[in-house]
């Protein structure tokens, strides 16, 4: 059985897995976290551009295990406030 890398068969976080943590940035379970490819498609840029934005800390991101995820609404707010 092959699985598309962009569509994981399990959700990243389930309701039962949520426990209070000591992290300063908390993401609600209801928020939609997307990968770099979806983020790049949304902003009509190459995925390497989105990775460079992340590396340079120009956009907020969350590390989930070894992968990086983005909340589109938070990124859009950060970009719009940075553009002003």
Buried (B, 14 or more C-beta within 10 A) or exposed (E): EEEEEEEEEEEBBEEEEEEEEEEEEEBEEEBEBBBBEBBBEBBEEEBEBBBEBBEEEBBBBBEEEEEBBBBBEBBEEBBEEEEE
